[in-house]
Amino acid sequence: MSENIKIAIKNLSFYYREKCVINDLSLNIRGNEILCVLGPANSGITTLLRALNRLCDLDAGVSMKGEILLDGKNIRDEDVNVTELRRRVGMVFDVPTPLPMSIYDNIAYGPRLHGNKGRREIDETVESTLRMAALWDDVKDRLELPAMSLSGGQQQRLCMARVLAMNPEVILLDRPCSGLDPISTAKIEESLTELKQEFTIVLAPHNVQQASRVSDRVAFMLMGSLIEEGKNADVFSRPKDQKTSDYITGRFG
């Protein structure tokens, strides 16, 4: 039986001007799984996530070698619509970035921009995505309030719902729980476990413990290189490389 490969990264090297940030990395990301990409600071993880939907195109002085294939199609081919790519591969950042408008309009903004004008359909999208982000019960009676009135954890879940409203196929999460309290973190982790039934999730966790709790597979990066990857149980119980063992047991990082 063939593997369900959603994204195939082949010999990816990424440079900021002369500095190599990712070095000859090859990695398959399977559909409907949570892949956690672990590593200490300056390992190239954020750059990797940003490369997967070409957000790095917005940075000056970048260049890359190798291929990133989404459903077998090179995302850097000339005929690729970058806006559509970023809809299909949505990203949630470490710092919540609600739009300066109501909770409802934060979710509705993207669908409206893409031509969805029907109030009933947008209402359904707002409710369903807020439910998927475990935020509906918190805000269902105050959708017209400013999004900035929410707590940090609620804002982060709102940003997740905003990405979900665009009906993506892949969700990239760059340390989405780094500034959150344990209760908010737990709610996001519960959401991720349910979301993988419909989406492929690539998560840069905010610590090793989070990766051990939510991941199906784990990739460990160090100084821009992929050291090893594998199933959660294998990497955490039987790491192949001593550097991986040292990192997950807290000897460095």
N, C-alpha and C positions, 0 to 999 in steps of 0.2 A: 504493500500500500504506500503510495507516494505521500510525502510530507506536505502539509498545508502551509506553504511558505507565502506569507503576505508581503514581506520586504526582504530582499536579498541584497546584502552589502558585500561588494566584491573589491578587495584590494584598495580600500579607500585610504587615501592620504590627503590631509587637509592642512593648508598653510595660511597663517596670517603673515603676510609679507614673506620674510625669510624663515620665520619660525614654524617648525612642523608641530602641529597640535594633535593630529591623529596620524598614526604611522602604519600604513599597509594593513588595515583592519578588514577582516572578512567575517560576516556574521549573518545568520538567517534568523528572521523574526517570524514566528508562526502565527497563523490566524487564531483569534479567540484565545489568546494567552496573555498573561502578565509577565513581561520580561523586565526584570530589574537590572539596571546597569549600575554597578557599584564601583567605587574608587575614591581615593582621597582627592583633595583639591588639586587642580591643574592636571587632571587625568584626561581631559578632552571630552567629558561626558556631555556637558551642555552644548558644546560645538557639535557633537554627534547628533543630538536631538534636533538642533537647529538645521543641520544638514538634511535631515529626513524630509522636511517640507520646504527646503530652500530659503529659510529665513536668513541663512548666512549670506544670501545674495545681497542683502541690505547693508552688509558691512563692507567697509573700504579695504582694499588690499588683500582680498582673499583669493585663493586658488585651490583647486582640488584635482586629484587623479583618482581613477577607479570609477566604479559604477554603483548606483543605488537603484534597484529595480523594485517598483511597486506593481504587484500582480504581473511581473515579467516585463514591465515597460520601464525603460530608463527615464528617471524623472528629469534628467537634463537634456532630453531630446528637444530639438527645436520646436516641435509641434505640441509640446506640453504647455497647457494653460496653467500658469503658476497660481493664479487665484483659485482655480478649481482644485489644484493639488493641495493648497492650504485648507480648502474646505474638507477634502477627503482625509487629510492628515492634520488634525487640529492640535494646538498646543496650549497647555496651561502652565503659567510661569510660577516661580517661587513666591513672588510678591503679588497679591491680588490686585487686579487692575479693572475694577468696575467702571463702566461708562458713567459720566455725570448726568444720569437720568434715573427714572424709577426702576424698581426691581423688575417690573413687567417689561418695560421698554428695553432693558438690558438684554433680555432673552429674545424679544421680538425684533430687535434691530437687524440682526443678520438675515433672518427669513424675509423681512420686508425688503432689504437691500437686494435680495435675490429674486424679487418679484412676487413674493407671497403677500397678498393684500387682504385675504379673507380673515375677518375677525375671528370667526369660529375656529378656523384651522390654527390660527396663531394662538388663540386661547388654549387649544388642545396641546400645542407644542410647548407653551409655557408651563402648563401643569405637568405634562409627562416628563419634561427634562428636569424640572425642579424635583419631581419625585425620584428620578434616577440619580440625582445628585444629593438625595437625602435632605432636601431643604424645604420641600413643599409644606410640611406640617408647621414649620417655623414661620413661614411668611404668607400663607394662603389668604390671610385676612388683612394684609397690608401691602399688597402688590404695588400700590401707587406711591408708596414712600420712597424717598431717595435710596438708591443702592448703598450710598456711602453711610447710611444710618445703621447698616448691619455690622455685626462683629467681624473680626478678622477671619475667623473660621467660616462664618456664613458667607462673607465676600468671596472666599476661595471656592466654596461650593457653588456660588452663583456663577463664577467664572467658568467652572466646569460645565454647568448647565448651559451657559452661553455657547460653549464649543459644541455640546451635544445637540443644540438646536439647529446646527448646520448639517446634521445628519452625516457625521464623519464615518470613516471606516477604521481609522487609527487615531488613538489619543496619546499624545506625548505629554508627560507630566514631569516638570523639572523641579524636584524637591517641593511639591505642593504643600507639604505639612511642616516646612522648616520653622515657621514662626507661630505654629498653632499649639493650643493646649491639648492635653491627652484626649479629652472628650471629642473635640472637633476632629482630631487625627483619627480616632476610632471610627467616626461616622464616615469619613472619606475612605478609609480602608474597607469598611463594609460595602460602600458603594462600588468600589473597584471590583470586588469579588463578584458582584452581580453584573456589572457592566461588561465583563469579559465574555458573557454569554452572547453579546451582540457586537462587541468591538475588540480590536487588538489594542493592547495597552503597553506602552513603553514607559517605564517609570524610573526616574533617578530618585531613589529614596533618600530621606534625610538622615537615615542611619541604617546600620547593618540589621538591627532588630526588625525594622519595618520590612526590609527585603525578605527576611526569613519568614515573616508572617503572611505576606500577600503574594509572593512571586510563584509562578510556575517554573520559570527558568531564570537563571542568573548569569550575567556576564560581568567579569571583573576586569576593569581597566586600570592601568598604571602608567603614568607619563605618556599618554597617547597611544599605548599599545594594549591590545586585548591579550590578557594573560591566560584566561580560560573562561569557558562557558559550559553550562550544562543544567540539568534538572536541579531544582531547589535542594532536594535531599542529598544529591551527589555532591554538590558544591559545598554545602554546609556540613555534611557529615564526613565526606571523603574527598577533600580538595586535592587536585592533582599536583598543584604547584605550591611550593612553600610560601611564596609571596602571598598567594590567596589565603592560605591558612593564617599567616601572620596578620593579615588585614582583618579578617572576620573574627579573629580572637582578640583583636585590640592591641596587638604588639606595635602597630604603627597606624597612622592615618588620622 
